[in-house]
C-alpha cells in the first residue's frame, strides 16, 4: 500500500471490528482491487460498476472526485478527465465486511457516465423467465446523451 492509502485505511482487525466498528479497513482482492458501484446521488440510478486499487480509493477520499483503476489500461483512471464527466462524490459507503464500495455522485459535463454515450452503463436489461436462448437484451435507454466519437475520437 502507498503511504497515502495507509493514512486513510486501518489494518484489518477482528471480524466484529470490521463489521461493527468505526474505522475504515477495506479488503482488497488478491488482484489488489475492490469493486465499486456508482449511483446518481439525485436519482439513485445505478450508473456504473468499476474497481479501485488502494491508491485510487485514497485519491477519491482525498479529492472528493471518483478515481478508479482501469483494468484494461492497467492504470489509474480519473472519471471525466477526457470526457468532462467528472464524478463529484456526495457520499461513499462500504458494505458490512468492507470488501465493496458504493459511491453516490453528481456527474459534471453532459451528465452521462457510459463511454458508449448513454447516461448509465446499465442501459440494457435481460428479460428473465422467457426461456429464450441466447437471452435477448432490451434497450432501456433509447437515446445516447452524446456521440463518443466527438469526445474520444475514432
C-alpha positions in Angstrom: 0.0 0.0 0.0 1.2 3.5 -0.7 1.9 6.0 2.1 -1.2 7.9 1.0 -3.5 5.0 1.4 -2.1 3.9 4.7 -3.2 7.2 6.2 -6.8 6.6 5.2 -7.1 2.9 5.9 -6.8 1.0 9.2 -5.3 -2.5 9.5 -8.0 -5.2 9.2 -8.8 -6.4 12.7 -11.2 -8.9 14.2 -14.5 -9.7 12.4 -16.5 -7.8 15.0 -14.4 -4.6 14.5 -14.7 -4.9 10.7 -18.5 -5.4 10.7 -19.5 -3.2 13.6 -16.5 -0.9 14.2 -16.0 2.7 13.2 -12.7 2.5 11.3 -12.3 2.0 7.6 -10.3 -1.2 6.8 -11.0 -2.1 3.2 -10.4 -5.6 2.0 -8.8 -5.6 -1.5 -8.9 -8.8 -3.5 -5.9 -10.9 -4.5 -5.6 -8.7 -7.5 -5.3 -5.6 -5.3 -8.7 -4.3 -6.3 -12.0 -3.6 -4.6 -15.3 -3.5 -6.5 -17.2 -0.2 -6.7 -20.8 0.6 -7.7 -21.6 4.1 -8.5 -25.1 5.7 -8.4 -26.5 9.1 -9.2 -26.8 11.0 -5.9 -30.0 12.7 -7.0 -32.0 9.9 -8.7 -30.4 6.8 -7.2 -29.9 5.3 -10.7 -27.1 2.8 -11.0 -24.5 4.4 -13.3 -21.6 2.0 -13.4 -19.5 -0.7 -11.8 -15.7 -0.4 -11.7 -12.8 -1.2 -9.4 -10.3 0.8 -7.3 -6.9 -0.1 -6.0 -5.6 1.4 -2.8 -4.2 4.5 -4.5 -7.5 5.2 -6.4 -9.5 4.8 -3.2 -7.2 7.1 -1.3 -7.3 9.7 -4.1 -11.1 9.5 -4.1 -11.3 10.1 -0.4 -8.7 12.9 -0.6 -10.1 14.8 -3.6 -13.8 14.1 -3.4 -13.7 13.1 -7.1 -14.0 9.5 -8.3 -10.8 7.8 -9.3 -10.9 4.2 -10.5 -8.4 1.5 -11.6 -8.7 0.7 -15.2 -8.2 -3.0 -15.7 -8.0 -2.6 -19.5 -5.4 0.3 -19.3 -3.6 -1.0 -16.3 -3.6 2.3 -14.6 -5.4 5.0 -12.6 -8.5 6.5 -14.3 -9.9 9.8 -13.1 -13.5 9.6 -14.3 -14.2 12.5 -16.6 -10.6 13.5 -17.2 -11.1 13.2 -21.0 -14.9 13.5 -21.3 -15.6 16.2 -18.7 -18.0 13.8 -16.9 -16.2 14.2 -13.6 -17.9 12.4 -10.7 -18.1 14.5 -7.6 -18.6 12.2 -4.6 -21.6 13.1 -2.4 -21.4 10.1 -0.3 -19.1 7.0 0.0 -20.2 3.8 1.8 -18.7 0.4 2.4 -20.5 -2.9 2.9 -20.6 -5.0 6.1 -17.3 -6.7 5.6 -15.7 -3.8 3.8 -14.9 -5.5 0.6 -17.1 -3.4 -1.7 -17.6 0.4 -2.1 -20.7 2.4 -3.1 -20.3 5.9 -4.4 -23.2 8.4 -4.7 -22.1 11.0 -7.2 -23.0 14.1 -9.1 -21.8 13.9 -12.7 -20.5 17.1 -14.4 -20.4 17.9 -18.1 -23.3 16.3 -20.1 -24.3 14.2 -17.1 -23.5 10.9 -18.9 -21.3 8.2 -17.4 -21.0 5.5 -20.1 -18.2 5.7 -22.6 -20.7 4.3 -25.2 -22.7 7.5 -24.9 -25.6 6.6 -22.6 -26.3 8.2 -19.3 -25.5 4.9 -17.4 -23.5 1.8 -18.3 -26.5 -0.3 -17.4 -28.6 0.8 -20.4 -29.8 -2.8 -21.4 -32.0 -5.2 -19.5 -32.1 -9.0 -19.7 -35.6 -10.4 -19.6 -35.9 -13.3 -17.2 -38.2 -16.3 -17.3 -38.6 -16.2 -21.1 -36.7 -19.4 -21.9 -35.2 -17.7 -24.9 -31.7 -18.9 -25.8 -29.5 -17.0 -26.1 -31.1 -14.4 -23.8 -32.0 -11.2 -25.6 -31.1 -7.7 -24.5 -33.7 -4.9 -24.3 -32.6 -1.3 -24.5 -33.8 0.7 -21.6 -32.2 4.0 -22.7 -33.4 4.8 -26.2 -31.1 7.7 -26.9 -27.4 8.4 -26.3 -26.6 11.6 -24.4 -23.5 12.2 -26.6 -21.6 10.8 -29.5 -18.5 9.1 -28.2 -16.6 9.9 -31.4 -16.9 13.6 -30.5 -15.3 13.0 -27.2 -12.8 10.1 -27.7 -12.3 10.1 -31.4 -12.5 7.0 -33.6 
